Amino acid sequence: MQVANITILSECSHAVRKVQRKPASVFVDLIRILARKMAERRNRNALLELSDDQLKDIGLSRGQAGSDVHIYSRY
């Protein structure tokens, strides 16, 4: 029974740590999101510069190269 109590306390303290985020960590997360979006844009622009034959070689169509949906997905 004591083990169950320790597990519950551990889960509660983990939930509290998620709520109390420091402003610096929020800023770092925003920087990471911005960097990822910029990389996605660079990749999309590079794909749009390819010819239709080059896109066909890597298995993409012109529509897939310009979409915001996962362009690498085959679904």
C-alpha positions as CSV (number, residue, x, y, z in Angstrom):
1,M,0.0,0.0,0.0
2,Q,2.8,2.4,0.7
3,V,4.1,2.0,-2.8
4,A,0.8,3.1,-4.3
5,N,0.9,6.2,-2.1
6,I,4.4,7.0,-3.3
7,T,3.3,6.7,-6.9
8,I,0.4,9.0,-6.4
9,L,2.6,11.6,-4.7
10,S,5.1,11.3,-7.6
11,E,2.4,11.9,-10.2
12,C,1.0,14.9,-8.3
13,S,4.4,16.5,-8.0
14,H,5.0,15.9,-11.7
15,A,1.8,17.7,-12.6
16,V,2.7,20.6,-10.4
17,R,6.1,21.0,-12.1
18,K,4.4,21.2,-15.5
19,V,2.2,24.1,-14.4
20,Q,5.0,26.2,-12.9
21,R,7.1,27.0,-15.9
22,K,9.7,29.7,-15.8
23,P,9.4,32.6,-18.3
24,A,12.9,31.7,-19.7
25,S,11.7,28.2,-20.6
26,V,8.6,29.6,-22.4
27,F,10.9,32.0,-24.3
28,V,13.2,29.1,-25.3
29,D,10.2,27.1,-26.5
30,L,9.0,30.0,-28.6
31,I,12.5,30.3,-30.2
32,R,12.4,26.5,-31.0
33,I,9.0,26.8,-32.6
34,L,10.1,29.8,-34.7
35,A,13.3,28.0,-35.7
36,R,11.3,24.9,-36.8
37,K,8.8,27.0,-38.8
38,M,11.7,28.8,-40.5
39,A,13.3,25.4,-41.4
40,E,10.0,24.1,-42.8
41,R,9.6,27.2,-44.9
42,R,13.2,26.9,-46.3
43,N,12.5,23.2,-47.1
44,R,9.2,24.1,-48.8
45,N,10.8,26.9,-50.9
46,A,13.7,24.6,-51.9
47,L,11.1,22.0,-53.1
48,L,9.2,24.6,-55.0
49,E,12.4,25.5,-56.9
50,L,12.7,22.0,-58.3
51,S,11.3,21.1,-61.7
52,D,8.5,18.6,-62.1
53,D,10.9,15.9,-63.2
54,Q,13.0,16.4,-60.2
55,L,10.0,16.3,-57.9
56,K,8.9,13.1,-59.6
57,D,12.3,11.5,-58.9
58,I,11.8,12.0,-55.2
59,G,8.1,10.9,-55.3
60,L,6.4,14.2,-54.9
61,S,3.9,16.2,-57.0
62,R,3.8,20.0,-57.4
63,G,0.8,20.1,-55.1
64,Q,2.4,18.1,-52.4
65,A,5.5,20.3,-52.5
66,G,3.5,23.4,-51.9
67,S,1.1,22.1,-49.2
68,D,1.4,22.6,-45.5
69,V,0.4,19.0,-44.9
70,H,3.3,16.6,-44.3
71,I,4.8,16.5,-47.8
72,Y,6.8,13.5,-47.0
73,S,3.7,11.4,-46.2
74,R,2.4,8.9,-48.7
75,Y,-1.1,9.1,-47.4
